Amino acid sequence: MISLRPLAGAITASALASALLVGPAVAPAAASTQETAVSWADAAARPGNGRILYDRISGGRGVLKIKNGNRTDAVITLVRGRTKAISIYVRARSTAKINDVRDGTYRIYFTSGYRFSVSKGRFTKSAVYQRFDDKLRFTTTSTSATIWTLTLNRVVGGNARTSGVNPKDFPA
């Protein structure tokens, strides 16, 4: 059950991977021990923070900020309708953002783990697959655009829920 409390426009979440969902805001339209054990070859293949892994529906003025306070890297995927729209890689204890989200309503999926394989589009070690139960709506007017902020680590008092996703059903 989702209970939303107005806290300066904030919606918080906690679940298995717990998260904070903040927004929408309106803007003017204008390493862990396991990580250090990763081989040099794996480290070289690890995508950079904020790297867009997939981009089929961009070109808007909406913004999605992602804060990953966890010890594992994550991939966040926006799905509009039945169409995978955008995926972004967010390294552990890092922040990234997508600056060009088109207007629409999106379901947000995320996966986290170690040893991300770009060719397979997934983590090959300790992977966890989830999605937010609530969808995010992006709207642009002549004077404003929607900004959402997701925080992918545990938040005390969180109230937006996530659900586990079967890896076969994850939009890779």
C-alpha positions as CSV (number, residue, x, y, z in Angstrom):
1,M,0.0,0.0,0.0
2,I,1.3,3.4,-0.9
3,S,0.9,6.3,1.4
4,L,2.1,9.6,0.2
5,R,2.8,12.5,2.5
6,P,3.4,16.0,1.2
7,L,6.9,17.0,2.4
8,A,8.0,19.8,0.2
9,G,6.9,17.9,-2.8
10,A,8.7,14.7,-1.7
11,I,7.5,11.2,-2.0
12,T,9.8,8.7,-0.3
13,A,10.2,5.0,-0.7
14,S,11.6,2.0,1.1
15,A,11.6,-1.6,0.0
16,L,14.0,-4.4,-0.7
17,A,16.5,-2.0,-2.3
18,S,14.7,0.9,-0.7
19,A,14.6,4.2,-2.5
20,L,13.6,7.8,-2.3
21,L,11.4,9.3,-4.9
22,V,11.4,13.1,-4.9
23,G,9.3,15.3,-7.2
24,P,8.0,16.3,-9.3
25,A,9.8,19.6,-9.2
26,V,9.4,22.3,-11.8
27,A,12.3,24.0,-13.4
28,P,12.5,26.9,-15.9
29,A,12.2,25.5,-19.4
30,A,15.5,26.6,-20.4
31,A,34.0,1.4,-3.5
32,S,33.3,-1.6,-1.6
33,T,35.7,-4.5,-0.8
34,Q,34.0,-6.6,-3.5
35,E,34.4,-3.9,-6.0
36,T,38.1,-3.6,-5.4
37,A,38.5,-7.3,-6.0
38,V,37.2,-6.9,-9.6
39,S,39.8,-7.7,-12.2
40,W,41.4,-5.0,-14.3
41,A,39.6,-6.3,-17.4
42,D,36.2,-6.0,-15.6
43,A,37.0,-2.6,-14.3
44,A,37.9,-1.4,-17.8
45,A,34.6,-2.7,-19.2
46,R,32.5,-1.1,-16.4
47,P,30.4,1.7,-17.9
48,G,31.1,5.3,-16.7
49,N,28.7,6.9,-14.3
50,G,25.8,8.5,-16.2
51,R,26.4,6.5,-19.4
52,I,23.2,6.2,-21.4
53,L,23.0,2.5,-22.3
54,Y,19.8,2.7,-24.4
55,D,18.0,5.7,-25.8
56,R,14.9,5.3,-27.9
57,I,12.6,8.0,-26.6
58,S,14.5,11.1,-25.7
59,G,14.4,14.7,-26.9
60,G,12.1,16.1,-24.2
61,R,12.9,18.7,-21.5
62,G,12.1,16.5,-18.5
63,V,14.9,15.7,-16.0
64,L,15.4,12.5,-14.0
65,K,18.1,12.7,-11.3
66,I,19.3,9.4,-9.8
67,K,21.3,9.2,-6.5
68,N,22.8,5.8,-5.8
69,G,24.0,5.6,-2.2
70,N,24.4,1.9,-2.3
71,R,27.6,-0.2,-2.5
72,T,26.5,-1.7,-5.9
73,D,26.2,-0.1,-9.3
74,A,22.7,0.2,-10.8
75,V,20.9,0.5,-14.1
76,I,17.7,2.5,-14.2
77,T,15.3,1.9,-17.1
78,L,12.3,4.0,-18.1
79,V,9.5,2.2,-19.9
80,R,6.7,4.2,-21.6
81,G,3.7,2.0,-22.3
82,R,5.3,-1.2,-23.5
83,T,8.3,0.5,-25.0
84,K,11.7,0.6,-23.3
85,A,12.6,4.3,-23.5
86,I,15.9,5.0,-21.8
87,S,18.5,3.2,-19.6
88,I,21.2,4.8,-17.6
89,Y,24.2,3.4,-15.6
90,V,24.7,4.8,-12.2
91,R,27.8,3.8,-10.3
92,A,27.8,3.0,-6.6
93,R,27.7,6.0,-4.3
94,S,27.3,8.3,-7.3
95,T,24.7,10.6,-8.9
96,A,23.6,10.8,-12.5
97,K,20.8,12.4,-14.5
98,I,18.9,12.2,-17.8
99,N,18.3,15.7,-19.1
100,D,16.0,15.0,-22.1
101,V,13.0,12.9,-21.0
102,R,10.0,13.3,-23.2
103,D,6.6,14.1,-21.8
104,G,4.7,11.0,-20.8
105,T,4.1,8.5,-18.0
106,Y,6.9,6.0,-17.3
107,R,7.3,2.9,-15.2
108,I,10.8,2.8,-13.6
109,Y,12.7,-0.4,-13.4
110,F,16.1,-0.8,-11.8
111,T,18.7,-3.5,-11.4
112,S,21.8,-3.5,-9.2
113,G,24.8,-5.8,-8.7
114,Y,28.4,-6.3,-9.7
115,R,30.2,-6.9,-13.0
116,F,27.9,-5.4,-15.5
117,S,28.1,-6.9,-19.0
118,V,27.4,-4.3,-21.6
119,S,26.9,-7.0,-24.3
120,K,24.4,-8.9,-22.1
121,G,22.8,-5.8,-20.7
122,R,22.9,-7.1,-17.1
123,F,24.9,-7.6,-14.0
124,T,26.6,-11.0,-13.9
125,K,27.1,-11.2,-10.1
126,S,24.6,-10.6,-7.3
127,A,22.0,-9.1,-9.5
128,V,18.7,-7.8,-8.0
129,Y,15.8,-6.7,-10.3
130,Q,13.0,-4.3,-9.1
131,R,10.5,-1.7,-10.2
132,F,8.7,1.2,-8.6
133,D,5.0,0.5,-8.1
134,D,4.1,4.1,-8.9
135,K,4.8,5.6,-12.3
136,L,6.5,8.9,-13.0
137,R,4.7,11.5,-15.2
138,F,6.8,14.1,-17.0
139,T,5.0,17.2,-18.3
140,T,6.5,20.2,-20.1
141,T,4.8,23.6,-20.6
142,S,6.1,26.8,-22.3
143,T,7.5,27.9,-19.0
144,S,8.4,24.7,-17.1
145,A,9.5,21.0,-17.2
146,T,9.2,18.2,-14.7
147,I,12.2,17.1,-12.6
148,W,12.1,13.9,-10.6
149,T,14.8,12.7,-8.2
150,L,15.2,9.0,-7.3
151,T,17.4,7.9,-4.4
152,L,18.2,4.2,-4.6
153,N,19.2,3.6,-1.0
154,R,17.2,3.0,2.1
155,V,15.3,6.0,3.3
156,V,13.8,6.2,6.9
157,G,10.1,6.7,6.7
158,G,9.9,5.9,3.0
159,N,6.4,5.4,1.6
160,A,6.7,4.6,-2.1
161,R,7.0,0.9,-2.7
162,T,9.0,-1.2,-5.1
163,S,8.4,-4.8,-6.2
164,G,10.8,-7.5,-7.2
165,V,10.9,-8.4,-10.9
166,N,11.6,-11.7,-12.5
167,P,14.9,-11.3,-14.4
168,K,13.1,-12.6,-17.5
169,D,10.6,-9.8,-17.3
170,F,13.2,-7.0,-16.8
171,P,13.4,-4.7,-19.8
172,A,17.1,-5.4,-20.7
